[in-house]
Amino acid sequence: MTAKTKHAAIFLAIFLLWMKTYIVSKVSFTLPADHFLQEILLFINPLSFLVLYFSFVYLFSPSKRRSVIMWMAFIYSFILYANVVYYRFFTDFLTIPVLFQMKNVGDIGNSVYELVYLTDLFYFTDLILLACLLKKPLWHSDHSIQSKERRKFVAYGLAVLAVHIILAEINRPQLLTRTFDREILVKSLGTFNYHLYDIMLQSKTSMQKALANNIDAEEILHKNNKTTEKNPKLFGIAKGKNLIVVSLESTQNFVLNYEINGVEVTPFLNELAESSYYFSDFYHQTGQGKTSDSEFLLDNSLYPLPRGAVFQTHPLNTYNSIPKILKTNGYYSAVFHGNNKSFWNRDVMYKTMGYDQFFSEEFYKVTEENTINYGLKDIPFFQQSIPYLKELPQPFYARMIMLTNHHPYLINEEEQWVEPYPVDDGTVSRYFTTVRYADEALRQFFNELKRSGLYADSVVVVYGDHYGISERHHTAMADVLGKASITPYHQVELQQVPLFIHIPGRKGKVMETVGGQIDLKPTLLHLLGIEAKNDVRFGTDLFSKDHEELTILRNGSFITSDFIYTNETCYIKPFGAPVDISKCEPYMERAKEELDQSDQIIYGDLLRFLKVK
């Protein structure tokens, strides 16, 4: 019997899974190959993992190999499919920290249901074929294999992996140091090799806290003690006032002033822009933690992590958050959210960040009629929150987290105050109806603030927490925006979210400065007339003339006043035409350094070594 015949069952399993993975990479993950070498990498990267993966079959007795092969094929297929479902909404890949967030799945049933299709049975049809063929004599796996043949099989696998890594490094030098761009890593390494790399990263980051010391902290402080000159007209303009920050769930900037059949999608936000400081070039900078990342950015002026959510992975770190700083200035702090308190590990993280009170789902009257998607609808949420808000000691810092405008964007027909957008993509079509509902909820909230007597003595900040429409909806979004197609340049522009800073008695003004969520902490503290000396932060005051117009996204893309850099291409604003990469080079290393330094602070828990004045 030849070696090929002895290995036939494993060769069959490898071939079927290899072809499936390649097809999934091209169709479900939509990973484009920009040139021939990249296409070769996409093709061979499943093979370099599968050969070594199935070499473990030989650890089992011949009589058990057939069932082991089937189980290994199923596990492989299940992990691949889990990535497909995750990618459909987040346009991203699973990481080890994300797996620790699986307890949240029970709260997002509607979203998961929308992401699973009947046609997904395709992802497992090869297993049926494999099971049938393994019953035939040609593909039997119960042959005796000598140790020499086993070693040779492993050697072949290592050789394929070595060639793969060399080609990947040729295609993208310093590949493994660019962990903030998962798409590049997966395109180069493959889904499963990336997961192995992710496990290695998890082990490495777990050690960083134990090895960190005050020298590391002082070095980070020296590099990132960002101070900006005060704006004399606005510094302290809201001194002693209440600060109310409203998080607009999944609201992107393109919905402002948008109409469907002559009906405004955001009539109240359009009015709010006229009576507030409205930032028209403001970006979310969230990662896999989405809403929780936006909260983290706002309160700490640190970047979210490249993998997972800080709220889940590092909830017991030391942070110099807004609530802690405001507490030393006589403020009481609270968060309001109509969902269960453990979602995103908020009940733990809010205590760490110094909040005095968390009004979660248990504080509200929740019924089947007033809930949808993730919990309490926005209108009853605000209505029931006002009495609590009135009872807070003043001055207070209150964050209100909206949630009705969340995937899959469901709302009762009687609450659809604008028609769904006429496009076949249901997610995009329904999105406008829930945005309109959120807009009305916010209008009613402002009216309630005025009736309660809180309005005149409060600064109200309204901002979008993260994108609502992911990259997989490009065709529909091109129709929405009246474009021939959505380019990478447009995709970055779509990360713009609204930011309104409403100060009663102040006239509205459109602010065109480039900024991001990381700039909110220093901006709000300056408006309140508060300085936190030696505070490690990466953002700067949006109102200061020293504010640098460089906004870095978590995936390494960045925006300046003149350029947008993404997917290793530099584009000029506002035309979106590619230009020579040298135009963006002055900022490229800066972007990487800032992301790396912020990661060091979180992984090493470096702020525990510093005293902030």
WOJOWO-V578959 format. One line per field, one symbol per residue. burial: + if it has 24 or more other ideal C-beta (glycine too) atoms within 12 Angstrom, else -. Layout:
BEGIN
burial = ???
END
This chain:
BEGIN
burial = -----+++++++++++++-+++-++--++-+------+--+++++++++++++++-++------++-+++-++--++-+++++++++++++++++++++++--+--++-++---+-------++-++--++-++----+++-+-+----+--++-++--++--++-++--++--++-+++++++++++++++++++++--++--+--++--+---++--++--+++-+-++--++-+++-++++++++++++++++-+-+---+++++++-++-+++++++++++++++++++++++++++++++++++++++++-+++++++++++-+-+++++++++++++++++-++-++++-+++++-++-----+++++++++++++++++-++--+--+++++++++++++++++---++++-++-+-+-++++++++++++++++++++-++--+-++-++++++++++++++++++-++--++----+++++++++++++++++++------+-++++++++++++++++++-+--++++++++++--++++++++++++++--+++++++++-+--+-------+--++-+++++++++++++++++++++-+-
END
